[in-house]
Amino acid sequence: MDENKISDSSQSLPVVNNDGYFEIRLESIGGLGANLCGKLLGELGAVYLGLNSASFSSYGSEKRGSPVKAYIRWSEAHREIRVNSPVTEPHILGLFHEAMAGKLPVTAGVTEQTKVVINTDAAPEQMRERLKLHAGELYCVDALKIAMESKSRVNMVMLGAIVRACGFIPMEPVRALVTDTLGKKYPGLLDANLEGLRRGYEDVVMEHFAPDGAFSAVPYKEPQTEWGYANAPIGGVNTRFGSTVSNDLSPSREGYIPLFIQDKCINCGLCDSTCPDMVFQFKPGIYKGREAMVNSGLDYHHCKGCLRCVDVCPTNALVAGLEREHPKREWAVRNKDLIVAHMEFEETGANSWVTSEAYLDEKRVDGGMV
């Protein structure tokens, strides 16, 4: 679809900052595709809109479940992009999961001119309260639901919603971008991705909020590291063993959860051995009249919904379920100055052992306690 590549005719940007850049920042949890979405937006600007473009991402060694940021800058063809620093005051802010609100300063640097696009099933007024957004335009799209219905990915739906929020990009070059990139690599998923893109563009709901004093603007601050070359322990010692125990993986789920039916469980341990995040907990108990280590269920705080356990279970004691179909009960467990939020799924047949206080005091090794 070369006719949609318009790099030989420069696109005019409706708004830029003092440096002449139109800037986008994506805030996400690893596993939702923000890194790829950022790359696609960078390519969209350079190849299909005739702009100068730069894009890069920031994430740790383990992306899934951990914070991911993507930065995109566009400038008109006659202006070079000479910076590669993080985007501090974005024109477009994409939030890939509503659970990030309150946990991370994702709205830092948002101004009255910022358009915030968020993956949520809540209305803009409700989402403003959760984000404590002082002003700007808020675009809400239920990207997770649309992705499940269209069998696409969250990032495709978010790409469509972000393009809609930009306001100056026609859909033809965006469709060409997806066709030329993802269509070549995953031709069998092209129609689904294009459908997710279309619905993200069309189903987004927008509301403008003027500054009313309800909330204050959050200034952008450079991230501070606890350890550096001057004060790091000798030998690079990790001062907190098992540090991933505090990492909430639930926002990285894409609509599905494994449901545990304990009556069917034969305690073979295959789920535990295949689980990449040690969510299954075995405790001493009685099985068939004998003492044994008995599967007591899942810790959903650390479950990212990969469903490997469902695939490997020989007795269908683990089945795939839609996360939204199961009521949720949230509570906080206090331990000193740490508040850890947990989630337990009811009416699933599971006897979920949620780690809470236990993991703050004990080591977790191979899915058990030592």
Secondary structure as the mmCIF struct_conf table of DSSP 4:
data_model
#
loop_
_struct_conf.conf_type_id
_struct_conf.id
_struct_conf.beg_label_comp_id
_struct_conf.beg_label_asym_id
_struct_conf.beg_label_seq_id
_struct_conf.end_label_comp_id
_struct_conf.end_label_asym_id
_struct_conf.end_label_seq_id
HELX_RH_3T_P HELX_RH_3T_P1 ASP A 2 ASN A 4
TURN_TY1_P TURN_TY1_P1 SER A 7 ASP A 8
BEND BEND1 SER A 9 SER A 9
HELX_LH_PP_P HELX_LH_PP_P1 SER A 10 LEU A 13
BEND BEND2 PRO A 14 PRO A 14
TURN_TY1_P TURN_TY1_P2 ASN A 18 ASP A 19
BEND BEND3 GLY A 20 GLY A 20
STRN STRN1 PHE A 22 ILE A 29
STRN STRN2 GLY A 30 GLY A 30
TURN_TY1_P TURN_TY1_P3 GLY A 31 GLY A 31
BEND BEND4 LEU A 32 LEU A 32
HELX_RH_AL_P HELX_RH_AL_P1 ALA A 34 GLU A 43
HELX_RH_PI_P HELX_RH_PI_P1 LEU A 44 TYR A 48
BEND BEND5 LEU A 49 LEU A 49
STRN STRN3 ASN A 52 SER A 58
BEND BEND6 SER A 61 SER A 61
STRN STRN4 ARG A 64 ARG A 64
TURN_TY1_P TURN_TY1_P4 GLY A 65 GLY A 65
BEND BEND7 SER A 66 SER A 66
STRN STRN5 PRO A 67 SER A 75
TURN_TY1_P TURN_TY1_P5 ALA A 77 HIS A 78
BEND BEND8 ARG A 79 ARG A 79
BEND BEND9 SER A 85 SER A 85
HELX_LH_PP_P HELX_LH_PP_P2 PRO A 86 VAL A 87
BEND BEND10 THR A 88 GLU A 89
BEND BEND11 HIS A 91 HIS A 91
STRN STRN6 ILE A 92 LEU A 95
BEND BEND12 PHE A 96 PHE A 96
HELX_RH_3T_P HELX_RH_3T_P2 GLU A 98 MET A 100
STRN STRN7 ALA A 101 ALA A 101
TURN_TY1_P TURN_TY1_P6 GLY A 102 LYS A 103
STRN STRN8 LEU A 104 LEU A 104
TURN_TY1_P TURN_TY1_P7 VAL A 106 GLY A 109
TURN_TY1_P TURN_TY1_P8 GLU A 112 GLN A 113
STRN STRN9 LYS A 115 ASN A 119
BEND BEND13 ASP A 121 ALA A 122
HELX_RH_AL_P HELX_RH_AL_P2 PRO A 124 LEU A 131
TURN_TY1_P TURN_TY1_P9 LYS A 132 LYS A 132
BEND BEND14 ALA A 135 ALA A 135
STRN STRN10 GLY A 136 VAL A 141
HELX_RH_AL_P HELX_RH_AL_P3 ALA A 143 SER A 150
TURN_TY1_P TURN_TY1_P10 LYS A 151 LYS A 151
HELX_RH_AL_P HELX_RH_AL_P4 VAL A 154 CYS A 166
BEND BEND15 PHE A 168 PHE A 168
HELX_RH_AL_P HELX_RH_AL_P5 MET A 171 LYS A 185
HELX_RH_3T_P HELX_RH_3T_P3 PRO A 187 LEU A 189
HELX_RH_AL_P HELX_RH_AL_P6 LEU A 190 ASP A 203
STRN STRN11 VAL A 205 PHE A 209
BEND BEND16 GLY A 213 PHE A 215
BEND BEND17 GLU A 226 GLU A 226
TURN_TY1_P TURN_TY1_P11 TYR A 229 ASN A 231
HELX_LH_PP_P HELX_LH_PP_P3 ALA A 232 PRO A 233
TURN_TY1_P TURN_TY1_P12 ILE A 234 GLY A 235
BEND BEND18 THR A 239 ARG A 240
TURN_TY1_P TURN_TY1_P13 PHE A 241 GLY A 242
HELX_RH_3T_P HELX_RH_3T_P4 SER A 243 SER A 246
HELX_RH_3T_P HELX_RH_3T_P5 SER A 250 SER A 252
BEND BEND19 GLY A 255 GLY A 255
STRN STRN12 TYR A 256 PHE A 260
HELX_RH_3T_P HELX_RH_3T_P6 GLN A 262 LYS A 264
HELX_RH_AL_P HELX_RH_AL_P7 LEU A 270 THR A 274
TURN_TY1_P TURN_TY1_P14 PRO A 276 ASP A 277
STRN STRN13 PHE A 280 TYR A 287
TURN_TY1_P TURN_TY1_P15 LYS A 288 GLY A 289
STRN STRN14 ARG A 290 LEU A 298
TURN_TY1_P TURN_TY1_P16 TYR A 300 HIS A 301
BEND BEND20 HIS A 302 HIS A 302
HELX_RH_AL_P HELX_RH_AL_P8 ARG A 308 VAL A 312
BEND BEND21 PRO A 314 ASN A 316
STRN STRN15 LEU A 318 LEU A 322
HELX_RH_3T_P HELX_RH_3T_P7 GLU A 323 GLU A 325
BEND BEND22 HIS A 326 HIS A 326
STRN STRN16 LYS A 328 ASN A 335
TURN_TY1_P TURN_TY1_P17 LYS A 336 ASP A 337
STRN STRN17 LEU A 338 PHE A 345
BEND BEND23 GLU A 347 GLY A 349
HELX_RH_AL_P HELX_RH_AL_P9 SER A 356 ASP A 361
BEND BEND24 GLU A 362 GLU A 362
STRN STRN18 ARG A 364 VAL A 365
TURN_TY1_P TURN_TY1_P18 ASP A 366 GLY A 367
STRN STRN19 GLY A 368 MET A 369
#
